[in-house]
Amino acid sequence: MKVDVKVPEVGESVQEALLAEWYKADGDIVEKDEPLFVLETDKVTLEVPAQEGGALQILVQGGETVTVGKVVGRIDTEAAPAKKTAEATAAKETEKVGAEAARVIEAEADAAKAAAETPETAPSEAAPKEAPREASAKPTEDDADTGLTPVMPPSVRRLVGEKGLDVSKIRGTGPGGMVTKGDVILHLESGAAETAPQKDLETASAAETQAPGTPEATTRKPMSPIRKRIASHLLDARQNTAMLTTFNEVDMSRVRALRERFKDDFFKAYDVRLGFMSFFIKAVAAALKEFPEVNARIDGDDIVYHHYYHIGIAIGAEKGLVVPVIRHADQLGFAGLERAIVDFAGRVKQNKIALSDLEGGTFSITNGGIYGSLLSTPILNMPQSGILGMHKIEERPVAIDGEVVIRPMMYVALSYDHRIVDGKDAVTFLRRIKEFIETPERIMMEI
């Protein structure tokens, strides 16, 4: 039986997406619920799993734009057992070859050792022939220098070729030291993967030898749907709002001391680490209740006031920035907020964030400090009227009670839509957040 692989619905307003990449090759065996390919819309990147297990037939290649409901592949559920049997047989044959090669190499090593122990003895004509090194069951240190290829099944060899990996750097854990697909994936995830440098060398050589006055080398590639959406969204914010930014600085001493004092007990109690973001979310939610205009939006000639506090947290992803929303953030405790942040970060990294997770926010927070930013001007996440920018914590000299002391300080920035939020309210709102962070007891007491 053949099962169609279709482009799923990812949101009411989304009718097409980019089929960015297939995780499997045509003819590969896939398991049920195993990720098949990546879809990119203008708002989110997500993985599409297999509905059934079997042999995959790819009908639409990666890089093409597809509509919702389009059949992009088929899974032959009856072809799986036969192909698995064939792969198992091939693996056994590979194991035999690897074991035989290992025995030959071991004999060669023993002969070399004996020769080393009797250096005055002439080389024996009866010495065993050198085994072909390319059949080596396990890469040796010499293999790393000579670039010889260890034993690999065809599917693994294809994956290595697609990723451009140096196989001499991959440790094989299969029978006889064979490199398995799991070894390659582990190598990629460890961050130790090194792609073959030949193309880079050729490009560099061409650049060095090009004639004076010729155009410099460039690379052109189309923008992804998410990048197009980000560009359009940010441009709209600059052109269609009266955006203004006000700044302040926060002494992080009390929050840092509180976090340091309770972080171990917090982790033991809730199995999640206590970060600074949860303090700022609590402070923002409390301040929004005092300044409803910052939690509102403009709709035509009306102002829509939200009586709930859905806080968006900006998270950097490989394809671009996404802002998943923590709903009713004011009703969550510190543990609930930290769990939500960790969950969103994990799903963004795994391309499993849902479109519904990105909708409905009333205010946003972005933390450029994790990348080392000291000060920046965040751009509004329309149609919201406010966004808070956090930054790097730095030890700086400050004047307190007439004395200069060193304190951990953070610059904070509030960008707001001046059409709905007055400057006085924006400045007071940011100062209120500063008060909550510098005296975190106020958050708990709601004063």
N, C-alpha and C positions, 0 to 999 in steps of 0.2 A: 504494500500500500504506500502511495506517495502522498505526503502532507505538504500543503503549500506554506511557504514562509512569507508572511505579509508584513507590510509596514503598519505598525499599530497606531492607534489614535493616541496623541500625546497632549491634546488640549483642544478645547472647542474652537479656538481661533487659528489653530495650526492645520494647514491643508497639505503642506509639502515640507520635505526635509532633505538634508544631504546624507546619503549613505557614505559615511566617511571612510570606513575600513571594515573589511571582513577579518575576523579572527581565525577563520578556517579557510583551507584551500578547497577547490572543487574536488569532490571525491572523498574528502576526509570523513571519518566516522565521528559523529557528535553524540553526546549524551543528552538526555532530557534535562532542561533547565540550564544547560551550559551556554555561556554567552556566545552568540554567533557573529554579531556585527554592531557597529556604533552608528547611531543616528545623531545628526546635529540639526537642531532647529535654530530659529533666531533668538531663542531664550535659554535653551538647555541642551546638554549633551547626555545621551543615555544609551545603555547597552540593551540589546534585544536578545533574550534567551531562546533556546530551541524548545518548541512545544512537545516534540517527540525525539526519540533517539533513532539514529540510522545514518545512512550515507547521504552526504550533502551534495546537492547540485546547485551551483550558483548561476542565476539567470541575469542578474544586474551587477555589474562590476562596481567596486569602490570608487568614490569620487563623482558619482552621478546623482542628480537631483531626482527624488522619487515622491510620489503622492501617497497620501494615507490610503491604505488598503491595497496598494500595488503588490503583486507577487514578485518577490526578488530572488526566490530560490525554492527548492523542494527538498524534502527529506524522504528517502526511500527506507522505510522501516524494516523491509524484508532483506535489504542488502547488508545490513549490519553484521549478522552472524557469520556470513561467508567471508566478508572482508576481515573481520576480527580473527577468524581462523587462519586466513592467509598471512595476516600480520604476525600472529603468534608463531607460525611456522618460520617466517622470515627472521623473527627475533631469535628463535632457537638456532637457525643456521648461522646467524651472526655471532651468537654466543659460542658455537663450536669453532668458528674461524678465529674468534678472539682468544679462546682457550688454547688452540693449537699454536697461534702466534706467540702467546705468553710462554708456552713451553719452549719454543725455539729460542726466544730471547733469553730465557733463563739458562738454556744450554750455552748460548753465546757468552753470557755473563760469566758462567763458570769457567769456560775456556779462556776468557780474557784474564780472569783472576789467576788461573794456573800459569798463564804466560807471564804475568807480572811477577809472580813469585820466583820464576826462573828466567831472568832477563838475558842470560848468556845463551839460552837455547834458541836455535834457529826456528823460524816459523814452520809449523808442520803443514805438509801438503794435504794431510788428511783432516785438517781442521774443518769443522762444519761450515757450510756456506752461510753467508750473512743473510738473515731473513729480510724480506722486503719491509722497510721501515714503515711504509704507508699502511701496512696491515697491523701495526702495533696495537695491542689490546688496550693499552693505557698510555697516555702521553707522558713522556719523560721530560727532564729538564732540557735535554738536547733537542727534543721535539719543539720546545718553545722557541729555541733559537733558529731552527731550520724551517719552521712553519709546516711540518708534516701533519697530516690529518688523521685523528684517531677514528676508531670504528664508530659508525653512526648509522641508524636505520634511515631509509630514504626520506621519511617524513621529517625527521630531525635535521637531516642534511639540508632539506629545503628551507626549514625555518631559520637555520644558521645563515643560509645564503640570503634570505629575504632581509634579515636584520644586519647583515654585513659584519658578523662577529668573528673574532679571532679565536678559533676553536682550541688552540693550544692553551688558552687561558681558562678553559672550562674543565672542571673536575668531573669525570665520569663516575657515576655510582651504580651503573647497570652491571649485568653479568660480564665478567672479564674486563671490567673497567669501561664498558661501553657508555657513550654519552647518550642520555635519554632526553626526551622533551622536557621532563621536569628539571633536569640539570640546566638546560638552556634557560628556562623561565626563571629559575632561582638565580642564575648568573645575571640576567637582566634586572631582576628586582633588587639585587644587592648593590646595583650601581657600579659594578666593576667591569661592565661590558665595554669593550674597546672595538670600534668598527675598523674595518680594513682601511689603511690610510692611503691606498694607491690613488684613488680619485683626487684626494686633497693634494697629494704630491704633484699629480699631473696638472691640476688647476694652478697651483703655486708656480710650477715651472713655466706654464704658459704665460702667467702674469708677469714673471720676471723677464721673459724674453720678448714680450710684445713690443712692437715698434713705438717710439715716442709719438704722441698725438693720437694714438688709437683709443677708442672708448674703453673705460675701465670695466672690469667684469661685474655684472649685476645678476640678480636672481629675481624673477617676477613670478608671483603666484597669486591666485584669486583669494580675496578675503573670505573667511568662513562665514556662515550665516550668523553665528554668535558675534563675531567681530564686527560685521555689518550692523547688527542690532545695537551693539554697544556704541559704535560710532554715531549712529543716528540718534540714539537716546541722549547721549551727552550733548550733541549739537542742539537738539531740541531744548534741552535744559538751559543752555546758554542763550538761545535765541528767543525763547518763549516765556522766560521768567525774569523777574527783576532780582537776580541773585546777588547777595552780598554776604561777606564773611566777617565774623568778629572772632577775636582770639583772647585767650587767657592762659595762665599756667597754673598747674596743680602740684601741690606738695604731696608726694606719694608715700611719705614716711609712715603715716598711721595705717594705711591699707597694706603696705608692704610688711609692717610689723605684725599686723593681725593675720595676714596670710601665712607668714613664717611660723607664727605661734600655733596655728590650728591646722596647717596643711596635712600633717601626718594623720591626725585624728579624723579629719574630714575625709581623707582617702579611705581609711579603714571603715568608716561609717557608710560611705556612699559609693565606694569603688570608682571614683572619678576625681581628678585633680582640681584643686581650687585655683582659678586664674583671676586675672584682673578684670577680664571682660564682664564677668557676672556682676562685679561691683558697679561698673559703668552702666550696665543695663538697668540695674535696680535704681541707680541715681537718675537715669533718664526717665524711667517710668514715673518716678515720684515727681520729677520736675514737670513732666508733661501734664500732670493733673492740675498743676498750678497755672500753667500757660497753655490753655486749650488751642490757641491759634497755631502753635508750633506743631500740634497734632492734627491739624485740619488741612483741607485742600480746596482749591478753587475749581468749580465746575460751572463753566459759562459765566453767568452773572451772579452765581450763588457761592457761598462759602459752606462747605460740608464739614461739620465738626464730628469727629469720631469719639465715641464714648467707650472705646476699647483701645488697647495698646499693643499693637502688633509690630514688634521691633525687628527690622531687617539687619542681618549681620553680613557684611561683605567678606567673601572668601575668594582668594585667588585660586583659579584653576588653570590647567594647561591651555585651554582654549580661550580663556578670558575670565573676567571678574563676574561672579554670580552673587546674588544677595538673597539667600533663603530667609524665611520669616519665622521668628519665634512668636507664636500667637498667644495673646493674653499674658505677656511677659510679666506684668505686674502681679499676677496670681501665682507665679512660680517662685520657689525658694532658690537659694544659690545652687544646690545640687541639681535641681531640675533644669536650671539655665545652663550649667556646665555640661550636663548630659545632652541637651539639645545641640549645643555648639559642637561637641565631639561627634555626635551622630551626623550632623550636616556636613562637617568636614570630611568624614569618612565616605559619605555617599557622593559628595562632589568629586573626590579623588577617584572613586570607583565608577563614575559616570552613571550613578543610580539615583540622582536627584530628580524629583518629579516636578512637572511644571506647576502644579498646585502649591508646591513648597515656596515658589518664588513670587506668588501673587498675594495681594491684600495688605501689604505693609503700610504703616502710617508714619513711620520714622525710621531712619537708618543710622547705623554706626559703622565706621570703617577704621581699621587700625593699621596705619602705615608704619607704625613703630616696629612691627615684627620684621620689616624689611630694612630698618635703619633710618627711616624718615624722621627728621627733626621737626619739620614744620611744612605744612601743605594746605592747599585750599580745596576741600572736597567739593565735588559737583553734585547738585541735587539729584535724587533718584525720583524723577517725576512719576506720578503727580504729587508726591510728598512735598511738604513745605520746609522740611528741615533735615539736616544730616550732621552728625557729630564726627569729627576726625580726631582720633587718638594718635599719639606719636611716641617716639623713643623716650625712655626714662634715662635722664642723665644726671650725674652728680654735679651740682652747680652751687656756687656761693650765692647766698641770699641773705638779706638783712631781716633779722627777727629780733624785736625788742631792743633795737639799737646795736645789735651785734651781728657780725658776719659769720654765718655758719654754712656748712656744706649739707645740702639736702638733695634727695632724689626728686628731680623735677620733671614734669611732663607738660609740653605745650598742648593745648586743646583748641580746636577750631570748630565753630558752628557756622555752616553756610545755611542761609534761609531765604525764602521768597519774600522780598520786601513789599510785595503787593498785599500780602496778608499779615505779615509779622512786622511790627514796628521795631525800629532799632533799639529803643529802650527795653522792650520786652525780650528781644534777642540777647542783649547784653546781660539782663537780669537772669534769664533762663540759664545762660552759660555759667554765670556766677553762682547760681543755685547748685548746679552740678559740682562745681568746685567745692562748695561747702559740704555737700554730701560725701565727697571722696576724702576730703581732709578731715572730716569728723564722721567716719562711717557709722557711728552709733545712731546718727540721725536717720539713716536708712532703716534701721531696725525699729526705731521709735516713731518713724514717720513724722518727724518734726523739722 
